[in-house]
Each structure stands twice: as structure tokens, then as C-alpha cells.
């Protein structure tokens, strides 16, 4: 059943006396689209409020409490159907994150349909000192897009129109509320693609991606949003519309203000429109999976892939056997390889010439086998198998979400340190008496991530929430990361989960300047309060 | 003398009855390294002062005038040999830009060797209200790096050490005063390269590149500095050292403050250190030159190159016959092609596999010839010919510099508008009576640029400076660009040349916010005054 490409690999590898690459069985497809929606429809009874769960949060009494008059005023802007008010069930999905880790108490969701409406809402909220949480697809992991207390939720889901596309330059302009996957599919018909991709693509908004500076699976190849976002339309806290919707690749006229909003997590403005550079969709895409014996080998495979696959390399992801076992526990896939290995890497190539790419990949894989770097490998033979391999990588988050409790961390550091961090954490938890015995609360420490970006997703699964565990992890892990010049949040952002730990990644001078910036743009502090920056 | 690659092209093209590509004669190599130095050593007698040449500039009397005591204090920081004081000849190169268009009257150049020294200098200048111009390689084109009046020149040339390099991730950290070409050559030995390249590479500093957000020749492939710069060390106007020297590809912890300094032209701080992501140096580089009949064909060739050359395309430059003739006038090259054509495009590919790249390029060139898009073409056969073709493209600026007068513009706009702009300007100057007759001041209108970035370098050569010409060009050109959603400065920046025209590219809301930002970071306004932002 193998295509000619695989046979080529097999023949060539056979010369070296090595068994051919083979997919033993097709693995089960786990759709990752609409994860947040399906999670969000769970009953909310058991979800604790953020303010109860994380001690130290006190409502800022400078903020006005919402009145009936306010609601009536908002109706004049968005209409009767443009808001959700005082309806616990309907409000639940907006008050809670999809992992059910954070929960706010908002009584009002506003759903404007135009930038002008967003502007009118913000102007009023600023005058009245009503606190606001901008919300996109609500797929974040750090509680940044849900309220802590009674902040008004400003949902961008009504701003969902594609504005323009230039097929010569590949520049797309769109409303902030467009769903990432919708944009990507729309571009596919034109031979282009979004420069970013992530597991939550079926629900997340492009505006939210930019507000959180989402990294994801294509960053290795297409770079960060700081490079690909060409322009933004932002409503400032006082309602001013900042029109910086440039559709130019080059524009050196003044401070690049839009950059401030990329990764600002809704604390200094509401992103309403986006101009972004989209790459050509590659004609040829290959995905291979390797089994390896050590993280040393993972690094060797990465270094060599940068040389041999170079310009066609579009992803280099890794996971450990614990991640695979976690996936199997909840998704029962069939076997991908005959044996299990301590480490796996998923390699994707994207190029314009299938024959050339096949040859490069074959040579690379052959070298990895001959050099003893990889122990086994499979190459996807068609679109379906490509999706299957990817859904394995993208399924870890969902699988972990089915555990009774999970402590999630998203950190970055120099590549050689990545797995040292994981092993150190396992030992630390064992030493602390919460891992490794039958009655230990911690059941597993699972690692996966983007090798090329030095980005580790570290997940500590537990059979219950236990203060001993969290006290052992934090701030120990952040200290470890800081010691190795890493970041305590590589791509998930700060939200309410990490703001008080910012000092581990940024100097007092940096934090002071950030606060000055925040105060300058949002003097009343109404934008996404209690988050992002440390309170003291 | 042709290598097998060319023979392959010839044979295949011969099947279509098309003459083979051939370089008729090697063209003369014009070294572009150290342009600024050689220019700067010219006698300065004829160069007018900026304040005399551009009316409306008045010295800000809030700034203190330099005293002997100040100079003595600076000696305690940088030592006797770390400054140039009251020596007209030695000061000349720091007071004047290399095009001899701008000239200041500074009496003092400071040459600190460490970030700490820069900090002490700025702290003192801020306390004493002494205005400062940070200066890198002084290769800019808009007068941003030379004083207007008596501002102190803070030269970064003493901060020229490479700090570190990580050969797994390709992340380089270096002092701001490192020369771009020096860094590129240093990286070459390690198999890496700088993500940017420009004609002035032999003199320009990486700090200056970042302060001006330099674009250049590799932007099409490797993106802008907003994506590749990972961290900066900046001395703020009050002397505070902002340490944001991250060496991480992903770090989502707070506002990305370093972005503000990229393209800020020394108005809010002095960049002293840089962390930058460098790509692998490609094993295979090809350069081809095409002759075409129309700008329509240039666009067709570009669009097709994005599809067929895709991931290996690393440059797509164009020029018109006027640019070629200007080059010939001053550099007397031999013929590259038998005939002359209205347009030329230079295409560069960079990849990891020579055979694959040759095949892609051959197929592309063949298609361009068969489809009648290109009229003729040559492919460089070795490193020397690659450099020759590039030095043609890079030589236009130098050639134009030898004209009695030249009005230089650097604008960006949607690709289809690029040449319309040139033709419109020619007609406009003819209609205005300054071009097209024997005694017209304007002798030629020359165009070249980066097609892939929508970036046009428009040069109006004249036999003398004539106020009729400048009044016809400005603001006419800026209005034209604004009408087509372009930028009045694509990559050269604002400096003193364009600050008063900022309103053509940025809205009042944007300009107001920029000024707020400037006032917040530099409340005394001592950093690079009279520039960048409009005065009113």
C-alpha cells in the first residue's frame, strides 16, 4: 500500500541493511477543531471562581458596578440581540475558559458588529469606569480572556468579515473576530495559507492570536506575528480608533506602534482589524515521524534537519513516551510503530516541488537511520496520514484535559536545556514526596513542544488538586527557567496565571516601563484588569 | 566557459528555438564596501549646513550650549582619546552624511566603549539638557544620524564586539557598533548569515540598521527586523539601561518593548546591544538577470517566481533602462546582454541543494522565455559573476551620487502601482517645464527597487539644485503615494528629510500617540532633536 516515495526509501535503506519505514496501522484521527466549544458546553457547576481559587484577588472598587441604565445604553449601541445580560447559562461560556481553570462573574456580554460600535462601547466604559475584558475565541490557557470579577465581556465574534486580499503580495486584511481556520481555508482556495497554525484553530480568532502573540506550529518556518502582521486597527481604552491598517511590507514612518498590541493580551486596547502577510500554500507537504532513544538524538536530528531540509523544513516537534501514553490512555489509537521509543519527533516539510522535497527528506531520513540517530520512522503517504500524524501531536492538550487535574506550563529556553528541565522536575517532585508512589497525587510528568523554538510544554498530571504539588512546582520551575535565561511564558502569555511571576523573565526596569506604558494608554486601568502585569 | 547548468538551460531552450542565456562579457565589479568612508573623506568646503539649506530650523534654546567643563566631565567617562573636540577636520565626517546633503555644527564627538559609558554619558546629558545624536556607520540617506545644530555626536563605533553565538539556534548577540559585513563574514565561517543585506554593508552598523529598521535585499526571504531581532539592550535618555537581550525565539511575557526602538532613529534611546536570529547560509546560490519589455512583464515574472521558485527565492529586484544608463555613465561596465531592454529583473535563489535549485531556476527561466515574459537573460556561472550582477544593482546609489544633484525618494506602494508612479513623475516634471528640454534642470528620472516589497527607489537627477524642481516634486509625490495607500518612506526612515511630511503616511491619531510616546521616554527632548516627528 506504500507509494513510490516510500518504496524508494525502503530500497535505499535496504542497501544499508535497515528495515524500511512503515506505518503499521493508521492511527485514530482526533479532531482538534472546536475543542473549546465542546469543552465549554460542559456543566459549570463544579468550576470554581478564579477569585476563590487564587487567593489575593480583590475587586478594584474604583470600577463602577454595572447598572440597568448602563445596559440600556449599551442596547442603543449593539441592539437587544447584541448582548447577553443576567443569564447565567448563556453567560457561562464567556465567564469560563475551556480548561475550566478560570471563572469570572460577569453579568454582561457585548457583541458589537463594527469597529465603530467597539469604539462607542469603550468610550462609555472609560467615562463610567466600567472594566472590560476583550474576548476572542476564548481558547487561551492562562485565563487572559475571561473576567475575574464582574468585568464586562466584549466579545469580538460579531466582527468576522474578510476585508480584502491582494493575490500578488499575499496580504490579507480581516476583522479581528475571524476564526483562524476559516481564514486558512479561505486562503487555501487562493493558493495561500495563514502564517500560523495551532491546535485551537477551529475556534480561536485571529485578533486573539495577535493579542496573545500566538506562536504555534508554523513559527519555525514563517516567523512570529511581529514580522507577519503588517497592520492593525485598534480601539484604545478611551474609544479612539487607531487606524494602522497598513498593507505594506515596508513602512518606516515613525514608531511601529502596532507592535505594542501584539502580545498585550487586551490590556491597552481592543484589536478590531488585522492586516497580515500570508505565504503561498506549498504544493508539496511531507510529514515523517521518528522514534529516538534520547533527547541528545532529538537535538542531533534537529541540527541536521536545519542543514539538509533547510528551506523546506516547516515543523520540528517532539514529545516523550509519557505524552504518547497519555494520548493512548484517552484516545486509544492504533500503533504507529511496532515498538515504543523514549522520544518522538514529527518533521514536516513544505515546498514547491514534490520530487525535490521527497529526495531531500529521503536522504535526511536515511542519514538519520544510518547514523543511528533514529531508531525507527514512518512517512505519511497521503493527506489522511498527514492529518493523522498531526492529530497525534495536536491531541496531547485534549488528552491531558481529561485527567482529573493538570498543571500546565509553557516555557522556553536554550534547546539543550529542554529535557534537563523535565527530568529535573520529575526528580524534584519525587524528592518532595508527591510523585512516584502508589498514593502520590502526581501521576505523570508529560513533555512535548516545538524543538526549533526552544519551546517546552510541560504538563504535570495529577489525580487531584493538591497544594503540596503547586507549592513544589512554583516558583521552583520559574527559578529554574530564569537561571537558564528562559521565559516563563513562551507562547501562552501571562493572563492571571503568570502575571505575579513576571519578575522571573523581565527586569524591574522592564516591568516599570511596561507599567508606564499601560498607565499612559489606559489611565483608568479598565482594560482587562487583575492580569498581565504584577499588582505590586 | 559555461558550466553544465548553463548548458542544460541552453539545450532545453534550444528545443524551443530560443537563443541560450549567455553573459557576453563580464561586467566591471564596483565595490560598494566602504562607500561612506570614501565619500566622507571628500573636502567639506562646499557642503551647506542643514539649517541653512532647509529653512525653518531654529536651534532649541532649551538645550544647553556645550562648555569646557562638560568636555572635561566627558573625559572622565571616555578618556582623552575617546572624544573629538573642536577639530573641524576630524569632526567633518561626523557632522556630514555621505551624500553631502546634510551638515551639522557639532563641536564634540564621544566614542564610548561600553554600555556603562553610554549610560553615564546619557545621564549627564539629560541632567544638563545637552542634546545628543546617536551615530552608527553614518550611511543613512535622510540625515537622521548627523546633527542639525550643535548636538553632541554619540558614536557607537567603539562598541564593536561580538558577544555570543549559539550554533544550534543560530542566535547571535553583539554590540550595536559591529559593522554588518563584519558580522556576516564572521557568521559565514559558521555556516550562518545575517538576515539582512544592503549596499552600505561595509560601513553600516547593526545598531544603526535596527534603529532605522533597515530593509534591504534579503527582506523578501527572511522578513523584517521586527521578526528577526530577538532582543535589544538600550540606554534610555535618562541613562537607564534597558536590558531586553533575550536570546529566545518565543517569549510572551509582557509588552514587546524592544519593538519600539526598531525604527525609532535614535529619538528615544541608544541601542547598545543586539540579539538577532540568523539563518543558515545557503549552500547553493544562483543569480539570474532578465531583460523585459514592460513593467507588466516584470509583475508577471514576479508572480510566477513566487510560485515556481517559492521557498528558494531570496531576492527579486528590478531597475529600468534609465538606471542602467546612469550606472554606465559613471562606472563604464561592459555589456551584460547583447541588447538593451526597458526593464531588468535580478533574481536570486538560495537553497540547500544545488541540483534542485538549478532545476527549479532553469524551468522558471525557460517558462519566462517561452511565455514571452522575458526577452533575454543571463545566469551567473560562479561566485565572481554573482558578485558582478549584484554590484550592478548595488551600484546605482553610488552612480547617482556622482551626478551634480539628485532628489532621492524611497517609497512603497502596491506592486502594480510602482511604475505608474515613475511615469507620472516624468510627465509631471515635463508639464512643469523642468524636464525634457536641453536646458531643463532635471536630466533623468531613474527607478529601481525591491519588487517583492513594493519598494521603489525613485531618483530624480539634475544638473543643479533648483527650487522649481523640489517644489514640483514635494508634496506632489507624497500626495500621490498617500492616494495609493503607500508609504513616503519605505526603508530609509524619516530623519530631517521627511519628518514634516509624516502626515501623508500616518493619521493625526497615530502621530499624536507617537508624540506621547516620545515625551514619555524623552521628556527633555534631548534625543536626536529636530527630526523624525513633525515639529508642529
HADDOCK unambig.tbl for C-alpha pairs under 7 A between the chains (distance, minus, plus):
assign (segid A and resid 168 and name CA) (segid B and resid 303 and name CA) 6.33 0.50 0.50
assign (segid A and resid 223 and name CA) (segid B and resid 227 and name CA) 6.48 0.50 0.50
assign (segid A and resid 224 and name CA) (segid B and resid 227 and name CA) 6.00 0.50 0.50
assign (segid A and resid 226 and name CA) (segid B and resid 226 and name CA) 5.74 0.50 0.50
assign (segid A and resid 226 and name CA) (segid B and resid 227 and name CA) 5.34 0.50 0.50
assign (segid A and resid 227 and name CA) (segid B and resid 223 and name CA) 6.48 0.50 0.50
assign (segid A and resid 227 and name CA) (segid B and resid 224 and name CA) 6.00 0.50 0.50
assign (segid A and resid 227 and name CA) (segid B and resid 226 and name CA) 5.34 0.50 0.50
assign (segid A and resid 227 and name CA) (segid B and resid 227 and name CA) 4.06 0.50 0.50
assign (segid A and resid 242 and name CA) (segid B and resid 509 and name CA) 6.37 0.50 0.50
assign (segid A and resid 242 and name CA) (segid B and resid 510 and name CA) 6.52 0.50 0.50
assign (segid A and resid 248 and name CA) (segid B and resid 412 and name CA) 6.95 0.50 0.50
assign (segid A and resid 248 and name CA) (segid B and resid 413 and name CA) 6.60 0.50 0.50
assign (segid A and resid 249 and name CA) (segid B and resid 453 and name CA) 5.48 0.50 0.50
assign (segid A and resid 250 and name CA) (segid B and resid 412 and name CA) 6.57 0.50 0.50
assign (segid A and resid 250 and name CA) (segid B and resid 453 and name CA) 6.51 0.50 0.50
assign (segid A and resid 250 and name CA) (segid B and resid 490 and name CA) 4.86 0.50 0.50
assign (segid A and resid 250 and name CA) (segid B and resid 491 and name CA) 6.28 0.50 0.50
assign (segid A and resid 251 and name CA) (segid B and resid 487 and name CA) 5.55 0.50 0.50
assign (segid A and resid 251 and name CA) (segid B and resid 489 and name CA) 6.04 0.50 0.50
assign (segid A and resid 251 and name CA) (segid B and resid 490 and name CA) 4.36 0.50 0.50
assign (segid A and resid 251 and name CA) (segid B and resid 491 and name CA) 6.43 0.50 0.50
assign (segid A and resid 252 and name CA) (segid B and resid 263 and name CA) 6.62 0.50 0.50
assign (segid A and resid 252 and name CA) (segid B and resid 489 and name CA) 5.39 0.50 0.50
assign (segid A and resid 252 and name CA) (segid B and resid 490 and name CA) 5.19 0.50 0.50
assign (segid A and resid 252 and name CA) (segid B and resid 491 and name CA) 5.32 0.50 0.50
assign (segid A and resid 252 and name CA) (segid B and resid 492 and name CA) 6.86 0.50 0.50
assign (segid A and resid 252 and name CA) (segid B and resid 493 and name CA) 4.98 0.50 0.50
assign (segid A and resid 253 and name CA) (segid B and resid 489 and name CA) 5.95 0.50 0.50
assign (segid A and resid 253 and name CA) (segid B and resid 493 and name CA) 6.06 0.50 0.50
assign (segid A and resid 253 and name CA) (segid B and resid 494 and name CA) 6.16 0.50 0.50
assign (segid A and resid 253 and name CA) (segid B and resid 502 and name CA) 6.66 0.50 0.50
assign (segid A and resid 253 and name CA) (segid B and resid 505 and name CA) 7.00 0.50 0.50
assign (segid A and resid 254 and name CA) (segid B and resid 264 and name CA) 6.58 0.50 0.50
assign (segid A and resid 254 and name CA) (segid B and resid 532 and name CA) 6.91 0.50 0.50
assign (segid A and resid 255 and name CA) (segid B and resid 260 and name CA) 5.87 0.50 0.50
assign (segid A and resid 255 and name CA) (segid B and resid 263 and name CA) 6.39 0.50 0.50
assign (segid A and resid 255 and name CA) (segid B and resid 264 and name CA) 5.61 0.50 0.50
assign (segid A and resid 255 and name CA) (segid B and resid 514 and name CA) 6.41 0.50 0.50
assign (segid A and resid 256 and name CA) (segid B and resid 260 and name CA) 6.10 0.50 0.50
assign (segid A and resid 257 and name CA) (segid B and resid 260 and name CA) 6.95 0.50 0.50
assign (segid A and resid 259 and name CA) (segid B and resid 259 and name CA) 6.26 0.50 0.50
assign (segid A and resid 260 and name CA) (segid B and resid 255 and name CA) 5.88 0.50 0.50
assign (segid A and resid 260 and name CA) (segid B and resid 256 and name CA) 6.10 0.50 0.50
assign (segid A and resid 260 and name CA) (segid B and resid 257 and name CA) 6.96 0.50 0.50
assign (segid A and resid 263 and name CA) (segid B and resid 252 and name CA) 6.63 0.50 0.50
assign (segid A and resid 263 and name CA) (segid B and resid 255 and name CA) 6.39 0.50 0.50
assign (segid A and resid 264 and name CA) (segid B and resid 254 and name CA) 6.57 0.50 0.50
assign (segid A and resid 264 and name CA) (segid B and resid 255 and name CA) 5.59 0.50 0.50
assign (segid A and resid 303 and name CA) (segid B and resid 168 and name CA) 6.34 0.50 0.50
assign (segid A and resid 308 and name CA) (segid B and resid 352 and name CA) 6.61 0.50 0.50
assign (segid A and resid 310 and name CA) (segid B and resid 352 and name CA) 6.24 0.50 0.50
assign (segid A and resid 311 and name CA) (segid B and resid 311 and name CA) 6.11 0.50 0.50
assign (segid A and resid 311 and name CA) (segid B and resid 312 and name CA) 6.88 0.50 0.50
assign (segid A and resid 311 and name CA) (segid B and resid 351 and name CA) 6.44 0.50 0.50
assign (segid A and resid 312 and name CA) (segid B and resid 311 and name CA) 6.89 0.50 0.50
assign (segid A and resid 351 and name CA) (segid B and resid 311 and name CA) 6.44 0.50 0.50
assign (segid A and resid 352 and name CA) (segid B and resid 308 and name CA) 6.65 0.50 0.50
assign (segid A and resid 352 and name CA) (segid B and resid 310 and name CA) 6.26 0.50 0.50
assign (segid A and resid 356 and name CA) (segid B and resid 356 and name CA) 6.10 0.50 0.50
assign (segid A and resid 412 and name CA) (segid B and resid 248 and name CA) 6.95 0.50 0.50
assign (segid A and resid 412 and name CA) (segid B and resid 250 and name CA) 6.56 0.50 0.50
assign (segid A and resid 413 and name CA) (segid B and resid 248 and name CA) 6.61 0.50 0.50
assign (segid A and resid 453 and name CA) (segid B and resid 249 and name CA) 5.50 0.50 0.50
assign (segid A and resid 453 and name CA) (segid B and resid 250 and name CA) 6.53 0.50 0.50
assign (segid A and resid 487 and name CA) (segid B and resid 251 and name CA) 5.54 0.50 0.50
assign (segid A and resid 489 and name CA) (segid B and resid 251 and name CA) 6.03 0.50 0.50
assign (segid A and resid 489 and name CA) (segid B and resid 252 and name CA) 5.38 0.50 0.50
assign (segid A and resid 489 and name CA) (segid B and resid 253 and name CA) 5.95 0.50 0.50
assign (segid A and resid 490 and name CA) (segid B and resid 250 and name CA) 4.85 0.50 0.50
assign (segid A and resid 490 and name CA) (segid B and resid 251 and name CA) 4.36 0.50 0.50
assign (segid A and resid 490 and name CA) (segid B and resid 252 and name CA) 5.19 0.50 0.50
assign (segid A and resid 491 and name CA) (segid B and resid 250 and name CA) 6.28 0.50 0.50
assign (segid A and resid 491 and name CA) (segid B and resid 251 and name CA) 6.43 0.50 0.50
assign (segid A and resid 491 and name CA) (segid B and resid 252 and name CA) 5.32 0.50 0.50
assign (segid A and resid 492 and name CA) (segid B and resid 252 and name CA) 6.84 0.50 0.50
assign (segid A and resid 493 and name CA) (segid B and resid 252 and name CA) 4.97 0.50 0.50
assign (segid A and resid 493 and name CA) (segid B and resid 253 and name CA) 6.05 0.50 0.50
assign (segid A and resid 494 and name CA) (segid B and resid 253 and name CA) 6.17 0.50 0.50
assign (segid A and resid 502 and name CA) (segid B and resid 253 and name CA) 6.66 0.50 0.50
assign (segid A and resid 509 and name CA) (segid B and resid 242 and name CA) 6.37 0.50 0.50
assign (segid A and resid 510 and name CA) (segid B and resid 242 and name CA) 6.53 0.50 0.50
assign (segid A and resid 514 and name CA) (segid B and resid 255 and name CA) 6.40 0.50 0.50
assign (segid A and resid 532 and name CA) (segid B and resid 254 and name CA) 6.90 0.50 0.50
